[in-house]
Amino acid sequence: MDFELAEEQRQFQRAVREFVDKEIAPRAAGHDREERFPLEVVRKMADLGLFGLPFPSEYGGPDHCLPIGASRIRWMPMTGEGGNGAMGQAVDVALWTLSGSLLVASVALSLVPEPEVLYELDLSDIALHVLGYSALTGSCLLAAVWRPGRGRGGFPGAGVAIVVGALALGLALELAQGFVPSRSADWRDALANALGITLAWIGWRLIRGLSVGSAQMGRGKE
């Protein structure tokens, strides 16, 4: 297997490196010190096409994206360049992309006949619902509202809206399964979705409380 980057990938890597050197690295320390989410930088990253890299263009990814599978080869050098300039921005890109991936997967897997790969997993359907919605809600909260090391995100007041939106999504998709061949709506799955969302919310609030408390204690000792 050839792991060498193609010329198109090298060009993209250079473009990301130039963006990091110009837009991220000079301001990264100030953003971390102020615990400020650099929304203006994130918008420029979106304009550059950095948030849709794992997805082919027919599913909303950038036109220059490689096919699924090969796109991971592109994703790795991009995150490496981002980390060289500011690890915080690289983490944010990864979290937003993870959130989008989980959202797409939740919708897609709910509205098609159940994939055989799910039968091969040594997990019950209930456990998959809990894990899936917990991961989706947690990644959205970390990306948008608050995460350790960065502080507030671009949408610091959106925590409740994310939880309510996730609950509504889970319920709507479960009802929609009643119209999908070989699928059926199941109230137990809806409860499992709600349980996963609740666990993510509690876990996120706990981590935030411990992190903020530790930071306040550190400042008090100074």
Buried (B, 14 or more C-beta within 10 A) or exposed (E): EEEEBEEEBEEBBEBBBEBBEEBBBEBBEEBBEEEBBBEEBBEBBEEBBBBBBBBBEEEEBBEEBBEEEEBEBBBBBBBEBBBBBBBBBBBBBBBBBBBBBBBBEBBEBBEEEBEEEEEEEEEEBBEBBBBBBBBBBBBBBBBBBBBBEBBBBBBEEBBEEBBEBBBEBBBEBBEBBEEBEEBEBBEEBBBBBBBBBBBBBEBBEEBBEEBEEEEEEEEEEE
